[in-house]
Amino acid sequence: MDAFYASCELMRYPQLKGLPVVIGGGRRREDDLLSQLQAAYPNGDWGVDTFAQRLDKIPLSFFPRLAGYTGRGVITTATYPARAFGIGSAMGLMKAAKLCPEAILLPVDFERYRHFSRTFKAVITDIAPLMEDRGVDEVYIDFTHVPGGQRDGGRVLARLIQKSIQQATGLTCSIGVAPNKLLAKMASEFNKPNGISIVHEADVQSLIWPLACRKINGIGPKADEKLKAHGIDTIGQLAAREPAWLVQHFGKSHGAWLFEAAWGRDERPVVTESEPVSMSRETTFERDLHAVRDRAELGAVFTRLCEQVAADLQRKGYEGRTIGIKLRYDNFQAVTRDHSIDDHTANAQRIRQVAGQCLKRVDLGRRIRLLGVRVGALVKTGQTPRPGPQTQALFTDD
């Protein structure tokens, strides 16, 4: 999907189309904006419009800008006009404010994004049932046996999917068509937004080899840095290295994979069902918190994280028996602790109780930057006996 979160927000605020908009940071309720609008224009004729129908009447001057932003928030995504200023996902909002102070800042609304995600995926599976879910805004599709899927190299079916998604959601997507998942992933980035790119095996040398190695899904910053240290900047340069040399410098498994990937080879099938290993929630605080002096605030956040993880488990039909916590201190040191219980659970109070026990095993005398809760060793709900009622534990520093 094209700039998915931002595009979902532009459906709600069409007056922001064509403007630099970033999604991230703290929340700001839409009804707060409307309250300001009504206070500024008390004689405005609001009629009997529904809440959603009034959002497009909010003037641009009422939306917060990045200018002067202070805090630790990071960008989840940005519109393409914002990206033209060098703004991108995972960038700190303070840094983005220096690049484009007039960019509009909107909060994330994951419930809305999940709704659009379910909708566009349902559209796809009605057309091409073999779909691998790769997160909220991305999927792989196997065209092989879809009627008409091979027409014009897959372009006809790709256009149908684009049109059907836009009709159902109002959103656009970009599609890469290729013989395998590795090449299709790369091709999907070629003509954003709302583009279709087709890569055949014969196109690897002309279309893929000139690209930077980082364009291969699976080559991260560290691997890319190591490749550059050996004078390997492009995929073509990587393909020119002998497999034995790659194995020697990158290990047997990873070295062999690098060679195959550089030549555009990928035998992974489209996987229609996969089981999650764990589910987690975490939050980074706007200011460092202390377990004693900020006990009430930390306790409330801790409870909310446990409730959110429990809700995720229940919504997706899972229970877990390994419960853990993650802390990042003010010096960026991260610590984790977990504990396995005899029963599987998706109960928020039970998760909080066990996670609270894990907190007793870490240093709570230092200021905390980030707090997270995780539940692992998952099974489908109903495959194990459900636990009885539990007593809520308190956030404690002892």
N, C-alpha and C positions, 0 to 999 in steps of 0.2 A: 504494500500500500504506500502511496506517496505522502510523505510527511504526515503520518497517520494521525497522531494526537492533534497536531495543529489543524489538519483538515477537518477533524471532528469538531473542533472549536469554531472553525469558520462556518460550519453549517449552522451553528448557534448564533454567531455574530457575523453575518454576511458583510456588515459595514467595514470589517477588517481585511477583506480580501485585497490582495495586492500590496499590503503593508508588511513591514518586518514585525513578526510576532514570535515570541518565545514562550514555551510552556515549561513551567517549573517553579520552584520556590514554595513559599507558604500559600495557604488557601485564601481566597477572597470570594465570598458568596455573591452570586449574581443578584440576589435580592437586596444586598447592600448597595450595589450600583443603582438598582431601581429606586431604592429609598432616597438616595442622593438626587436622582433625577426628578423624583416627585417633589422633593423639597425645593429644588432649584426652579421647577416649573409647576407651582401649585395649581395653576389654572389650566394645566395641560389636559387635553381631552383624551383620557386613557380608555374610555368606552368600556366595553365588556370583553376586550381581548383577553385571551388566556395569558398566563405568565410567560410561556415560551414565545408567544407572538409579540411580546413587548420588548424582547431582548434586542431586536434589530433597531429599536428606537433609541438605544443608549448612545449619546454623542461620543465621538472619539475622545473628547477632552476628559471624559469620566474614567477612562481606562488608565491604569497605572503604567508608567514608563520605567525603563531600566535605569534612567538617569538617577544617580544618587543612591542606587541600591547598595545596601550593606547587609551582609549575612553570608551564610555558607551554602545557600541553595545552588543547585546545578540545573542545567538545562536538560530536559527530557527530550525535546525535539524543537525544531524551529521551522518557520515557513521558508520557502525558497528565497523570497526577498531578504529575509534576515540572514540566510546562509551566504548571500552575496557579500556581506560584510565580514565574512570569516567566522561567523557564529556556527557552532555545531553541537551535537549531542554530547553530554557529559562535561561540557565546559562550565566553569564556575560563572554564576550570574554577575559577579563583580567584574570579572574579566570581560564578559560580553557587554556590560554597561559601558566600558571604555571604547569598545569597537562600534557600538551603535546605541548611544544613550537614548535615542527617541524610539527604540523598539518597544512595542507593547508587551507587557508581562501578564500572562494568564496562569492561573493555578491548574494543576492536573486534576482530572476527573475520571478516575479509572473505571468507575461504574459505567459512564457513558462510552468509554473506549471499548470496554468488554461487550457492550450491546452491539456496537457497530461491527466488532470482530466476529461475534456469533452470526450476525446477519450476512456478512460477505462470505463467510465460510459455508454457510448453508446454500448460498447461491452457487458456489463452486461445485459442491458435492451433488447438486441437482444436475449439473452438466457433466462433470467428470468425477465419479465416485472415489477413485483412488487418489486420496489427498493426504499428505503428511503435514500435520500441524507443527509449525516451527515458532510458535509464539503468537502474540496478540495481533501482529500485522504482517505475517509472512507464512506462506505455505509452499510445498512442492506438490506438483500434480503429475500423474502418469497419464500421458495422452495416448499411449500405444494402442489401446483397444477401444477408444472412444470413437463412435461413428463420425467420420469427417475430420478426425483429429490430425490426419496427415496432409490434408489439403493445404496447398501453398506453404508447405514446410511447417505446418502448425499455426500459421498466421491467422487463418480463418477462425479456428477455435479460440485463439487468444483474443481476437477482436470480439467474439461473442461473449467471452467471460468479462472483458472490460465493460462492454455495453450493459450486460446484465447486472454487474456490480454497481455501476453508476445509476442505473434505473432504480435499484433497490435501496441504495444508500446515499446517492448524491456524491460519492467519493470516487477518486480515480486511483488506478493502480498501474504499475509497470510490470511487464512480463518478459522473461527471458526464456527462449525455447532452445533446447540443446539436447544432445544424446544422453546426457547424464546430469546429475544434481550439481556437481561442481561447476560445470560450464554454464548451466542455467542460472545459477546464483550470480555468477559474474555478469552474464548477459542482461540480467534484470536491472543492473545499474547503468547500462550504457545510455539509455534514452529517457531518463526521468525528467519531468513527470509524464505520466500517461503514455509511455512508449512501449513498443514491442521490438525486441531484438532477437534475431535468429542466428545461432552459431552452429555450423556443421563441423564435423571432424576435420574436414579439409581447411577450415578457417583458423585453426589453432595458431599456426605460425604467423598469419597476417593480422589477426585480431587480438590474440591473447598474449603472444610473446612480447610485444612492445610494452605491456603493462608492468607496473611495479609489482614486486613479489607480494606486497601486502594485499593486493587485490584477490589473492587466493584465500578463500575462506578456510581458516585454520592456521594461517601464518600470522602470528601475533607480533607485538612490538619487539619482544626480546629475540625471537627467531629472525625477524627482519634485520635487527641490528647486527646479529651475528653473520647473517648472509652478506650484509654490506661490508662488514669487516674483511670478508674474503673477496670483495670486489664484485659481488653479485647484487645488482640493483633491479634488473628486469627478469620477468619470467623466462624470456628467451635465454638469458645468461644462465639461469638456473637449469634449464633443459640441456644446456651444452655441457654441464658437468657430468662426469662419469658416475654411475650409481655407486661404485665402490668408494669414490672420494666422498660422496654425500653420507654414506653409511659410516665412514671413518670419522667424519667431523660432527655428525648429527645423531649417531646411533643407528642401530640396525632397523628398527621399525620406522622411526621418523625420517631417516635418510631415504629409505626406500619409498616412503609416501611422498616426499618432496619431489623425487624424480618422476613418479607417476603423475602427480598433480601438474607439474610443469608441462607435461605432454598431454594434458587434458583428459587423463584417464581416471575413471571413477566407476566402480562396480556396485556402489551402494544402491539398494532398491528403495523405492518410496515406501515408507513404513506408515501404515494407516493407524496402527494402535501402538502405544508405548506407555509403560508404567512409570510414573514419577518416582524418583528416589527419595525426595524429601520436599517439604514446603516450608517457607520461611517468610518472615516479615522483619524489617529493620527500619530504623529512622536515624537520621543525623540531626542533632539538635542545633538550633540557631545560636546557642551559647553553651559552653561546657557546663555540665551539671555535676553537683556533688551529692553522693548518696545520703549524706546527713543533712546538709543545709538545704538541699532541694529534694528532700525525701518525698514530699507529697506529689510534686510534679513528676518525678521519676516513677513513683508508684503508679500514677495514672497512665503514663505512657506504657509502662510495663504491662499493665492490665489490658490496655487497648491492643498491644501487639499480640498478646496471647489470644484475645478474642478474635482478632483478624485471622490469625493462623487457624484457629478452630473453625471459623466460618469458611475459610478456603477449603479445609479438609472436608467439612460437611457438604459443601456445595459440589465438590468433585467426587464425593463418595469414598473417602479414604480415612483410615485410622493409623496411628503410628505408636511405636513404643520407645523410640529413642528421642528424648527431648533435650534440647540444648540452648545455650545462650551465647551471644557474641557481644563483646565490648571493644570499643576503640577508645583509648585514653587521649588526653589532650596532647600527648607527644606522638600520636598516630600509632602507637603500639597496639596491636590487636590481640585479644585473648579469646579463646573459646572453651567452654566446658559443656559436657553432656552427660546424661544419665539414662540408662535403659531400665524400663519398668517391666513387670511381669505381664501386664495386660496391654492391649492396644486401645488407644483412646482418641477421640476428637472433641473431648470435653474441655471447654475453656478453663474452668476452675482446676481441673486435673493438670492441664498443661502448665498453668500458672504455679501450681503447687510444686511440681517437679522442677520447673525452670527456676523457681525461687530457691530451691535447694542447690541448684548449680551456682547461683549468685553467691552463696556462702563460701564458695571455693575460689573466689577471685578477690583481688585487692580492691576494696571499695573505699579506700582512703584517698584515691586519686580522682581527679575530675574526669568526667566521661563525655566523650564527643559523640559516640554512636552506641546504640543499643539494639540488639536483634534477638529474635526467638525463632528456633527451628524445631521441626518435628520430622524425624526420619524413620527408617525401617517400616515403610508403609505397606498396608494390605488393604484390599477392598473391604468396605464396611460390611459387616455381617459374617465375615469369614472367621472372626474370633468372638468370644463372649464379650459383651459390652460391660464396662466397669460400673460399679455402683456410684452413688453420689459422693462427692469429695468436698473437703473443706478448703476454702480459699486461703492461701498463704499470703503473708504480708511481705512487701519489699523490705528487706532488712539489711543492715550493715554489719551484723555480727556473724 
